[in-house]
Amino acid sequence: MRLFFREHRSFIVFQIIQVAIVLGIIWLAGYHNYGIIGYCLFLYFVICGCYLFYKYLTRRKLYHLLSFSFTELDESLQKLDYAPLSTAVSEQLRVQYNLFQSQMLNLQNKQDEHLTFIDKWIHQMKTPISVLELIASELDEPDSSNIREEIDRLKSGLATVMYMSKLRTIKQDFHIKRVHLPSLLEEINRDNKRLFIRNNVYPKLAKDEDITIETDEKWLFFIINQLISNAIKYTAGRSKEITFSIFQQNNQAIFEIRDYGVGIPETDIKRIFTAFYTGENGRYFRESTGVGLYIVKEVITYLDHDIEVESTVGEGSTFRIIF
């Protein structure tokens, strides 16, 4: 109704001005019969009101459609009134809907092709990496360690790309089961043994309760591994220790990792989970991509867990996963 009055506001004002002019001319012409003038005014406004009422009735669904806030695209395809304007708008919406669907399908196909290529490329890279590992095993130190370090970086980068690609099918890629948290942490630390030694940073288990949680083990492995890799990267050269804690609090299981490195500026904390955001630390650590923590946040949210961050510049950071 409001949209109808806004559309016809100028028409109503114009009619009032027109009536005033006509009455002014009649008055100046010397015709002062108030009864006849009043009856003409009444008849005029009744006819005008009936006209406006008719226009509203024949376009009521159209005005409702234009005033409605859509939550889904399909809601725009409503059956409207039979007025020519309503029919034209309905047809235009249908054409735009079909065009949009066609373009979306085209973009989806292109995206699927790109992601399929990425998946195949990741698997193809596993063979040359395995060959490089064999070559490195036959070399003497320090050449062997240097090559293994670069291989580990390649593996980490490929894993990040692979998990980023899997986010699109995250609903089909989940397998929830009971996971023993201390055992999983022990396995992750074994996998990162060379990374700890190379950076002269070592893990310390400050608090270890025997906790079993229900989650997806593969995705949780990636999440904790990502947090450990970041902790090592930002602690190396500043401290020789990162601390893990597994405990219960307020009927919740909590995994906590604390480093004693550069810390995160307060202005960056709210944005560290944004895709491709590297922040101030990214200027000094060139390997930062801003992808790892984005994936961590997306997966944790989908698993219905939670993550908290506390950090002080120059003192370190604490990441806390709440199950």
C-alpha positions, -999 to 999 in steps of 0.1 A, spaced: 0 0 0 28 24 8 45 18 -25 12 24 -43 8 58 -26 44 68 -32 39 60 -69 7 80 -72 16 109 -49 24 132 -79 -8 122 -96 -29 131 -65 -11 164 -61 -16 172 -97 -54 165 -95 -57 187 -64 -39 216 -82 -60 210 -113 -93 212 -93 -81 243 -75 -73 260 -108 -107 251 -123 -125 263 -91 -106 295 -92 -116 302 -128 -153 294 -120 -151 317 -89 -135 346 -108 -162 341 -136 -188 351 -110 -204 317 -104 -209 313 -66 -234 285 -63 -218 265 -34 -242 236 -37 -234 228 -73 -196 234 -67 -196 212 -37 -215 184 -56 -190 186 -85 -161 184 -61 -176 154 -43 -184 136 -76 -149 144 -90 -131 130 -59 -153 99 -58 -145 91 -95 -108 98 -89 -109 76 -58 -126 47 -76 -100 50 -103 -71 47 -78 -88 19 -60 -92 0 -93 -56 5 -101 -46 -8 -67 -67 -39 -70 -54 -48 -104 -18 -44 -93 -20 -55 -57 2 -86 -61 28 -66 -81 31 -40 -53 34 -68 -27 61 -84 -48 81 -52 -52 78 -45 -14 88 -81 -4 123 -90 8 133 -123 -8 151 -150 11 153 -173 -19 155 -166 -56 125 -188 -65 102 -165 -45 104 -139 -73 85 -163 -96 51 -155 -82 18 -154 -102 9 -117 -105 -23 -99 -115 -35 -98 -151 -28 -61 -156 -4 -54 -185 23 -39 -162 21 -69 -138 23 -94 -168 53 -75 -182 71 -75 -148 64 -112 -143 77 -121 -177 109 -100 -171 115 -117 -138 111 -151 -154 136 -142 -181 161 -128 -156 157 -159 -134 164 -183 -163 194 -162 -174 207 -162 -139 203 -199 -136 221 -204 -169 250 -183 -159 252 -199 -124 253 -234 -140 280 -222 -164 301 -208 -136 295 -240 -115 308 -261 -144 339 -240 -148 345 -241 -111 341 -279 -110 365 -283 -139 391 -261 -121 387 -280 -89 389 -313 -107 422 -301 -123 435 -291 -89 426 -325 -74 444 -343 -102 474 -320 -100 478 -326 -62 478 -364 -68 503 -361 -96 527 -341 -74 529 -370 -49 550 -391 -73 578 -365 -78 578 -357 -41 583 -394 -33 612 -395 -58 628 -364 -42 625 -381 -8 644 -412 -22 671 -389 -36 674 -370 -4 678 -403 16 709 -411 -5 726 -377 1 750 -368 29 743 -341 55 736 -312 54 723 -316 18 699 -343 28 683 -322 56 680 -291 33 662 -311 6 639 -327 32 631 -293 46 619 -281 12 600 -314 6 582 -308 39 572 -273 27 559 -288 -5 539 -314 14 524 -287 37 515 -265 7 499 -294 -12 479 -304 20 466 -269 24 455 -268 -13 439 -302 -10 419 -293 21 409 -260 6 396 -279 -24 377 -303 -2 358 -275 15 333 -275 -14 323 -311 -6 326 -308 31 292 -323 38 301 -355 20 336 -357 34 328 -360 71 330 -392 92 322 -386 129 336 -410 154 351 -412 189 387 -398 189 411 -401 218 426 -366 219 459 -373 236 467 -401 211 459 -379 182 482 -351 195 510 -376 200 506 -388 164 507 -352 151 538 -344 171 555 -375 157 547 -363 121 562 -329 129 593 -342 146 617 -330 119 599 -296 119 604 -292 157 641 -302 155 648 -280 125 634 -249 141 648 -257 176 613 -256 191 600 -284 212 565 -294 224 556 -295 261 525 -311 274 515 -289 304 482 -306 312 470 -340 299 436 -354 308 423 -386 293 397 -372 270 378 -388 242 356 -366 219 333 -371 190 345 -354 158 360 -361 124 395 -374 130 410 -364 96 398 -328 97 408 -324 133 442 -338 124 445 -310 98 433 -283 122 457 -292 151 486 -297 126 479 -263 111 479 -246 146 512 -264 155 528 -254 122 519 -217 128 531 -219 164 564 -232 153 568 -207 125 561 -177 147 581 -190 177 613 -201 160 642 -179 170 623 -164 199 616 -193 222 624 -230 223 590 -242 235 553 -244 227 529 -257 253 499 -281 248 470 -286 273 441 -310 272 416 -306 299 379 -302 308 362 -271 319 325 -263 324 315 -297 310 335 -290 278 366 -307 264 394 -281 255 426 -284 235 449 -255 240 482 -246 222 503 -217 234 534 -203 217 558 -177 230 566 -160 197 558 -127 180 521 -126 190 493 -111 169 485 -74 168 452 -65 183 440 -50 151 445 -83 133 430 -107 157 394 -103 144 405 -108 108 430 -138 111 402 -162 101 394 -142 69 405 -159 37 439 -147 23 443 -122 51 479 -123 64 480 -91 85 510 -74 98 530 -106 106 525 -116 69 549 -88 59 577 -104 78 569 -141 73 567 -144 35 553 -180 37 520 -167 52 491 -172 28 461 -165 50 445 -198 39 453 -221 68 434 -204 96 405 -197 72 401 -234 66 405 -241 104 376 -217 112 353 -230 84 358 -267 95 355 -259 132 322 -241 126 308 -269 105 318 -295 132 300 -273 157 331 -268 178 345 -234 187 378 -217 187 392 -188 208 423 -167 204 443 -147 229 475 -129 220 500 -103 232 525 -88 208 560 -99 218 548 -125 242 529 -151 221 495 -165 212 471 -190 226 446 -209 204 419 -228 222 396 -254 205 364 -261 225 346 -293 219 
